[in-house]
């Protein structure tokens, strides 16, 4: 049996560990990309996109799910909000702490599984995530947890894409977000797409249906990439991103 076949068998046995290790191996380069993003035109674009959705009358308590190297956490903390960033990958949390220190930002970061949140019910005004749901083993469980920790009338913003569908169509552009990813990590990413059930869901309709069943009102915006990723630079996402916006009902 080849090393790749053995790797895939281990992934099937412990998918969450496999995914955590994949992101752990990407933490250093991911930190560098987020550092550049914090000082690029993407910061202003994302700030406009997110702040337009948030209540403007008070500081908010915000949970950044799968925060990675902390881009959303830093952006929102600098706007005066109290932000907690969580990620299952310890290396990513260390990367987020380093970037937050560089940016003189007070966001807090902790290693935590998004499917088992260590927060009380109704702890946050806002839950936000970017490029997280596609690589969750139990996305329905995660959505239930995100709503559990939201206050009544709290806001969920989830930015994601059908990356599995787009992975087979490598972008024919000079620059894109995965251009420097080694072949071995690309292979592992590809396997994550194929081994997770969420890759076979009709998204974002699935997200909307699930959130409705969980008791939230929900709207979908599929025009995010048109606004944020027109420029084909090192942050370019060739797969169209969508926004899932949900309000937790009282």
ChimeraX attribute file (.defattr): number of C-alpha atoms within 10 A of each C-alpha:
attribute: neighborCount
match mode: 1-to-1
recipient: residues
	/A:1	5
	/A:2	7
	/A:3	8
	/A:4	12
	/A:5	10
	/A:6	11
	/A:7	13
	/A:8	18
	/A:9	12
	/A:10	13
	/A:11	18
	/A:12	16
	/A:13	10
	/A:14	11
	/A:15	19
	/A:16	18
	/A:17	14
	/A:18	19
	/A:19	20
	/A:20	18
	/A:21	17
	/A:22	17
	/A:23	19
	/A:24	18
	/A:25	14
	/A:26	17
	/A:27	22
	/A:28	15
	/A:29	14
	/A:30	20
	/A:31	22
	/A:32	14
	/A:33	16
	/A:34	21
	/A:35	21
	/A:36	15
	/A:37	16
	/A:38	19
	/A:39	10
	/A:40	12
	/A:41	12
	/A:42	16
	/A:43	18
	/A:44	15
	/A:45	13
	/A:46	17
	/A:47	14
	/A:48	11
	/A:49	14
	/A:50	15
	/A:51	12
	/A:52	10
	/A:53	12
	/A:54	16
	/A:55	13
	/A:56	9
	/A:57	6
	/A:58	9
	/A:59	13
	/A:60	19
	/A:61	18
	/A:62	24
	/A:63	27
	/A:64	28
	/A:65	28
	/A:66	24
	/A:67	28
	/A:68	33
	/A:69	31
	/A:70	32
	/A:71	23
	/A:72	26
	/A:73	31
	/A:74	28
	/A:75	22
	/A:76	22
	/A:77	22
	/A:78	16
	/A:79	13
	/A:80	14
	/A:81	18
	/A:82	18
	/A:83	26
	/A:84	22
	/A:85	28
	/A:86	27
	/A:87	24
	/A:88	24
	/A:89	24
	/A:90	19
	/A:91	22
	/A:92	29
	/A:93	26
	/A:94	20
	/A:95	23
	/A:96	31
	/A:97	22
	/A:98	16
	/A:99	21
	/A:100	23
	/A:101	13
	/A:102	10
	/A:103	14
	/A:104	12
	/A:105	18
	/A:106	18
	/A:107	24
	/A:108	20
	/A:109	25
	/A:110	18
	/A:111	17
	/A:112	18
	/A:113	16
	/A:114	23
	/A:115	18
	/A:116	12
	/A:117	16
	/A:118	11
	/A:119	12
	/A:120	10
	/A:121	14
	/A:122	15
	/A:123	17
	/A:124	25
	/A:125	20
	/A:126	24
	/A:127	24
	/A:128	23
	/A:129	22
	/A:130	21
	/A:131	17
	/A:132	19
	/A:133	24
	/A:134	20
	/A:135	22
	/A:136	20
	/A:137	18
	/A:138	15
	/A:139	20
	/A:140	18
	/A:141	13
	/A:142	19
	/A:143	18
	/A:144	17
	/A:145	18
	/A:146	24
	/A:147	26
	/A:148	19
	/A:149	21
	/A:150	25
	/A:151	19
	/A:152	17
	/A:153	16
	/A:154	22
	/A:155	26
	/A:156	28
	/A:157	20
	/A:158	22
	/A:159	19
	/A:160	22
	/A:161	23
	/A:162	22
	/A:163	20
	/A:164	21
	/A:165	13
	/A:166	13
	/A:167	15
	/A:168	9
	/A:169	10
	/A:170	12
	/A:171	16
	/A:172	8
	/A:173	11
	/A:174	9
	/A:175	16
	/A:176	18
	/A:177	15
	/A:178	15
	/A:179	14
	/A:180	11
	/A:181	13
	/A:182	10
	/A:183	9
	/A:184	10
	/A:185	14
	/A:186	15
	/A:187	12
	/A:188	19
	/A:189	18
	/A:190	15
	/A:191	18
	/A:192	25
	/A:193	19
	/A:194	14
	/A:195	16
	/A:196	19
	/A:197	15
	/A:198	21
	/A:199	19
	/A:200	13
	/A:201	12
	/A:202	10
	/A:203	16
	/A:204	20
	/A:205	12
	/A:206	13
	/A:207	23
	/A:208	19
	/A:209	14
	/A:210	17
	/A:211	22
	/A:212	16
	/A:213	11
	/A:214	16
	/A:215	15
	/A:216	23
	/A:217	17
	/A:218	19
	/A:219	16
	/A:220	15
	/A:221	13
	/A:222	15
	/A:223	12
	/A:224	17
	/A:225	19
	/A:226	11
	/A:227	11
	/A:228	19
	/A:229	18
	/A:230	12
	/A:231	16
	/A:232	14
	/A:233	13
	/A:234	16
	/A:235	20
	/A:236	19
	/A:237	21
	/A:238	21
	/A:239	19
	/A:240	16
	/A:241	22
	/A:242	20
	/A:243	21
	/A:244	21
	/A:245	21
	/A:246	24
	/A:247	22
	/A:248	21
	/A:249	14
	/A:250	9
